[in-house]
Amino acid sequence: MHRLSGAFTHFLNLLSGLAFAAALLINAANVAGRYLFHSPIFWAEEVTTLLIIWSVCLMSYRLTLHGENLSAEILKPLLPRAALRWVAFVLAAAGAILCGYFAYNAYLVVELVARFSQVTNVAEIPKQYVNGSIFAAFVLACLGGIVRSLSLLVSDQLLAASEPVEVQDALAGSK
């Protein structure tokens, strides 16, 4: 499961990086067009914003899988490692359930927007692609939560990867 998850994470990192790189290139071309040729790309800001949103949403799997999303760490120093594992499991499972619920509702919104054939104002991109980023983020976060939950049932390997180095150093110094 770790190998498949790693390959999927690598693929999503690649997609996210490509979307962000495309946004940077479009923005650079727009700046050059605006200031060098006095002819900006009329759709550049809207597409750049959309690509950046997609690049962030594609990272939700990795962030959830490694527990890098926001969390309250107030109990961490007080609990033994075994209890931390079960707390992480419950949080990951509950997060997966909530993300599944939100993904379902985001799907309903995307479906509704598609049914009305709504498009963005400037670039006329179908809004289901815009709103689809939120749906994708919740689906990926749900998958990340499921994989994290299942991994925590087997071992506590993901617990070590869930803290930034600064936090690990601070905790090591306090013991």
N, C-alpha and C positions, 0 to 999 in steps of 0.2 A: 504494500500500500504506500510505503514511503517513496519508493522509486516512481510510481505513477503520479503521486502527489507532487514530487519534485519536478517531474517533466511538465506537468500541468502548470505549476508555478513558473517554471522557466518560460513556457509558451505565453502565459499571461504577462510576464515581465517584458517579453519581446514585443507583444502587441501594444502594451502601455508605452514602452519606449518609442516605438514607431509612431504612435499617435502624438506623443509629446514632441518628437522630432519634426513631424509634419507641421504641427502648430507653430513651432519655432521658425521653420522655413517659410511658412505662409506669412508670419508676422514680419520676418526680415524682408521678404519680397514686397510686402505692403509698405514698409518704411522706406525702402529704396524707391518704390514707385511713387510714393507721396512726395518725398523730398528731392529726389533727383530728376524725376520726370513729370512731376506735378499731376500724376494720374494714379491715385490710390486704387487698390483692388476693393471694389465696393462690398464684397461679401467676406472679406478677410477676417474682420473682427468677430463676426458671428460664427464662422467655421473654426477659427482659432479657439474661441470659448468652448464650442462643442467638443473639439478634440481634446482639450485639457480636461474637461469634465469626464470624458470617456477614459482618458489615461488614469485618472484618479479612481474611477469606479472599477476599473479592471484590477486594481491592487487590493480590492476588498477580500479576495480569497486568501492571499498571502498574509495580510494583516490579521485576519481572523484565525487562520491556521496556527500562527505563531503567537497568538495572544498579544499582538502589538497594538491593538485598539485601546481606547481609553478604558481604564478600570481603576477602581478604588483599591489601593494596596494597604489599607489601614490595618488589616488583620494579619498580613503576611509575616511580620516579625513575631507574632504571638503564637502562630500555629506550627505544629510539627510538619515535616515534609509530606507525610502520608495524608494528613488532613488537607494540606495545600493542593495535593493532587485531586482529591475529591471535590474541593471547592472549585478548582479549575474545570473539572468535569461538569459539575452542575451549571456553572456559568456558561460553558461552551454549549452544553445541550440546550439550556434556556435561550441562549442567543440564537442558536440554530432554529429553534421553534419560532421565536419572534421574527427572525429574518424570513423564514418561510411564510409567515402570515403577511408581512409587509411586501414580500415578493408577489404574493397572490394579489394583493390590492394594487400594487404597481402594474401588474399585468392587466388588471381591469381598466386602469387609466390608459395604458398604451392601446388596448383594444378599442376603447371609446374614442381616443384621438384618431386612430386609424380609420375607424368607421366614418368619422366626419371629414376625413381627408384634410386635416389641418396641416399647414406648412408654416415654416418660420417666416418672419417678415421680409428679410432682405434676400437671403440665399434661396428661399423657397424649398428648404429641406423638409421632407415629411416629419412632422413632430413625433411620430412614433419612434424615430431614430434618436431624437433628443430625449424623450421620456424613457426610452428603452434603456438608457444608461443607468437610470435609477433601478429599473427592474433587474438589469444585469448585476448591479452592485449587490442587491439583496440576495439574488440567487447564488452568486459567488460567495457571499458571506455565509449564507446558509450551508453551502457545501463545505466551506472551510470549517464551520462550527461542527458539522457532522464528522468530518475527518479528524478534527482535533479531539472530539469526544471519544471516538472509537480508539484513537491512539492513546488517550489517557487511560482507557480501560485496560490496555495491554501493558503500558509502561509509562513512566514519568519523563520520557525523553524530551517531550516538547516543553516541559517546564523550564528547563535551563535556557532555551532559546527565547523565552517570552519576556526577558528583561534586558533593557539596554545595558551596556557595559558599565555606564556610570552608576546605575542602580546596584549592579552586582558588586562593584568596588565599594560602594557606600555600605552595603549590607555586610560585606566581608570585614570592613573596618570596624563595624559596630559590635562584632561578636567577640 
